[in-house]
Amino acid sequence: MEVSPGSSWEALLWSLLAVDNAARNAAESQFAALKQATCSDELLLGLVHVVHSTSPDDVRALAAVLLRRVLLRDAVSLWPRATDQARADVKRELLAVLEAGEKNRGIRRKVCDTVGELASSILEDGQWDDLLPTLLQWSNASMVTLREAALRVLEMVAIFLAGQMTQAAETSEATTLDVTVLQTMAKGLADREGRVALNALRALCMLLLNLDALDQVPRPELLASAVPLVLAALHSLLVTRQFDEVMEALEVLIEVAEPHAAFFKPCLREYVETMVQIADAPRDENDDNAMPDGCRQLAMEFLVSLAEQAPSRCRRLPANMFVETVYPVAFKMMLELQDID
């Protein structure tokens, strides 16, 4: 559904962006009044229609931000005050934005976050049963942005997925959906287009962080098979020198290492070797292709987390590898920090 450039909704949103205080204050008052309506259909549909329109990106981005706010961030959500038809329209339009191959990455991310957060709040109540099958279908799409979006939203609903897996573990009955989700994440880790592998890594890590124990995952062999795929995805980012993405990956891996260091057991030696290589990379502030200090420090932080959470496994590495390789690099980094000071 498209909104014409001269629509009242677009005009309102432009006014909210206005530099003129009087115009902006008037628009804010009008928007606040719309939020107070007994039925929230007009506001929700107005915003989502602008997001899925040919309006300028600035206006569409603002509409996406405001929609997320009134649905999920304000003290009182407008979702319960919407009719069933309006709710269905909002869900359909949000997915349609992504299915259409939204070009603006910022808007695409905002819509993914809105879909994910909304889904997290209503999936358990059975208010969006067709979402997960849709995401799994997108994960096989030829359009890279759809595959990215599918995994981004799966990351956002990880707490729901973890809850489903926990229930299945208690009854010893893994559902087909749980297994398919894990297979989808594994497939995404091997995908080298765009941010697919990184989004898959984030989704898997977020799922693990919402599990109390790794044995709650159905089909343990699926989880074990993902361990080298995660490392391969990290190597791919390193080879292509996508250092911002490397730091993003390392940050979530550190989070996983604290509660679930056992996850890395199948390839522990390879992870230690990789992190040592990152941490020990030459420093050169004048070389844009040199490993940033942020990557080196995060790699060392990962190694420290392993040592704290899985000391016996680290000690059992062949030829006293952990001590022989990690300690020299750690001391070298300490001396570098002294030089910087």
N, C-alpha and C positions, 0 to 999 in steps of 0.2 A: 504494500500500500504506500503510495507516494503522496507527499505533501507539496503543493505548488509553492514556488519561491515567495509568493506574496501572502502566504497563509498567516493567520493570526498567531499560530503557534511559533512559526519561524520569527515573526515580528517580536513576540514576547521574549524569545531566547536572545535575539539580537539586543533587545533592551537590557537584558540581564548582563550582557557583555559591554554595555555602553560605558564610555568614559565619563559622561555627564552624570553627576550624582543624582540629580532630580529624576532623570529618566530611569536610572538603575533602581532607585528607591521605589519608584512607582511600580516597576516591573516586579520587584521583590514582594511588594505588598499584594499584587495581583496573584503571584504564584503562591504566597502563603494562604490567600483566601481559597484558592483551588484545593489546597491540601486539607482544608477544613470541611470540605463538602462531605455530606453523609455517604455518598457513593463516590468512590475514587476512579470510576471508569474513565471519565473525561480526561483526567490528568495522566493516568497511566497510558491510555491509548494515544493521547496527543504526543507524549514524549517518545513512545516506541515507534510511532509512525514517522516522526522526524528522523530518528536514528536510521530507519529503513527508508530513506528518501534520497533525492538528488540534491538536497540542500548542501551548502558549503560545509566543509569538514569541521570548521570551528563550531558551527551551530550543532552539527550532529554529535560532535564529541561532548559538548555541554549537555545535550539531551541525554546521552548515555550516562554521564556522571550523575545527573539529577535523577534519572530513573533508578539507578542503583541506590542512590541515597534514600529516596522515598520508599523503596521496597525493602531496604535492608539496613540502612545506617541510622535513620531517624529513630527517635525514642519510640514512636508508634508507627509501625509499618502500615502502608496503605493496602497491602495485599489482601488482608481479611475483609476490607470494605469494598472490594471489587466483586462484580458479578462473576458467575462461572464462565460466561461467554467472554467477558473481558480478560479474565485470567488465561483462557485458552488462546485468545488473540495475542496477548503479550508473549506467551511462550512461543507461539508459532512465528511471530514476527522476529523475535530475537534469534531464533534458529535460522530463519530465512536470511538474515543479514550475513551470517557466517556461510551459509550454503551458497549465497550469491558470489562468494569470493571477495569479500570486502578488501579493498586495496590498502586502506589506511591502517597501518599496523597498530597505531595507538587506539583507534576506534575498535579494531578487531579484538584487541586485548581487553578493553573495557567491557565489550559485549560478552566475551568469554567469562570474565570475572563475575558479571551480573548473572549470567546463566548458572555458573558454578555455585555462587553463594545462594541464589534463589533455590536451586535444586537441593542444596544441602539442608535447607530449612523445610522443604516440602516432600522430599523423596520418601521419607519414612512414613509419611501419612498417605502415601499412594497417590499423590497429586500430580506426579509426572512420570508415570510408569513407562512411557515410550521414549524417555530421554536416553537411557543407557543403550538400548538397542540402536538408537540413532547414532550415538557416539561410536559404537563399535562398527557400524556401517561406514561412518566417515573415516575411520582409521584405515580403511582399504581404498579410499578415494584416490583418484589420480591427481587431484588438486592438493598441493602441499599445504596450503593454508588450512584446508579442512582437516588434514591429518594432524597438523599442529594444534588446531582448535580442539579436536577430540581429546587429545592427551592433556591439554591445558585444563579442560573441564573435568576430566577424570582426576586430575590432581586436586581440584577444588572440592570434589565430592569424596575424597579419600576416606574421610571419617565415616561416611555412610557405607562405603565398600568394606572398610575394616569391620564395621559392625555386622555386616552380612556374613563375612568370613568367620568372625568369632562365633556367631550363632551356628554356622554350619559345622565348625570344629567341635562344638559342644554336643552336637547330634551325630557327629561322624558322617555327615552327608554333604559332601561338596556339591554345590550347584554348578550347572553348566555355565551360568553367567560368571561366577567367580573364576572359573578356569579360563574362560574366554578373555576376561579382563587381564589376567596375568599374561596370557599369550599375546594379547594386543600390546601390552607394555614391552614385552620382549621383542616383538617385531619392530616396534617403534625405536628401540635402542639400536637396532641394526640399520635404521634408515638414515642416510647421510644428506638428505635434502633439508634445507632451511634449519629450523629449530626443532625438528621432529625428535631427534635422538635426545636432545637436552630436555624437552618437555616430557619425554618418556622416562628419563632418569628422574626428573622431579616428581612425576606421578608415582613411580615405584617407591621412591624414598618417602614420600608423604604417606603412602599406604602403610609402609613399614613402621613409620613413626606413630601411627594410630593403632598399631597392634601391641598388645601386652607381651606377646611371645611369638617367635617365628614359627612355632609349630601350629599356630592358628591358620597358617597359609595352606590352602588345599594343594595337594600334589607338590610335596617338597622339592621334587626334581625340577619343577618349573622355576622355583625360586633359585635353586642352585645353578641352573643354566643361565640365569640372568646375570650372575656375578661377573663372568668374563665379558659379557656384552656391555655392562656398565663401564668396565675398564677400557674396552675397545672404543666406546663412545668418547671417553675422556681423551684417549690417545688421538682420536680423530680431531678433536678440538685443539689439541696441542700442536699437531702437525700443521694444521691450517692457521695456527697462531691466532685463534679466536680467544684471546686471553680474558676478556670480560666474561665470556661464557665458561671458560675454565674455572674462574673464580666462583661463578654461580654454581657450577657443579660441585666444586670442592666444599663449598659452604653447606650444601645439603648432605653430602657424604659425611661430613664431620658430625652433623646432627644425628645421622643414622648410627655412626660408630659408637656414640655414647650409650644408647640403650641396646643396640643390636650389633655389637662388634662381631658376633658369630656369623653374621651375614657374609662377611668377607673371607671366612675360613677356606672355602674351596680354592681361592686364588690369593691367599694372604701374602705369599712371597712376592708375587707379581705386583700387588698393590704397594708393598713396601718398596720394591725396586723403583716403581714409577714415581712415588712420592719423594724418594731420595733424589732421583734425577731432577725433579722439579725444584726441590729445595736447594740443590747444589748447582743449579744453573748459573752461569756467569752473570755478574751484574754489570750493566753498562747503561748509564742514564742517557747517553747520547744515541743509543741504538733503539729505534722504535720497535724492532723485532726481537729485542732481548726479553727474557722472561721478567715480568714485573715483580717487584718485591711482594706485592699482595698475593700473587700465586705462590711464591716461595714460602711465605709465612703460613698460608693456609695449608700447604702440603705438610709442613712441619707440625702444624696443629693437629692434622689428621693422624700423623704418626704418634704424637703424644697421647691422643685419645685412645689409639689402639693399645699403647703401652699401659695406660691406666685401666682400660676396660677388659683387656685380654692379655695380661702379663704372661701367663703360662704359655699361651700360643706363641707369643713373640719370642719367648726363651727357647721354644722348641724348633724354631726355624733352623735349617741346616747351617753348620759351621759358625754358630753364634752370629748369624747374619745381622740380626737386628742391632745388636750392640756394635758390631764392627762397621756397619754402614751408617747407622743413624747418628750415633754419638759424635763422630767427627764433624758431620755436617751441622749438628746442633751447636757445637762449640764454635765452629766457624761463623755461624750466624750471630752468635752472642758477641763475638769480636767485631763483626760488622756493625752491630748496633752501638757498641762502644765508640767505634770510629765516627758514626753519624752524630752521636752525642757530643 
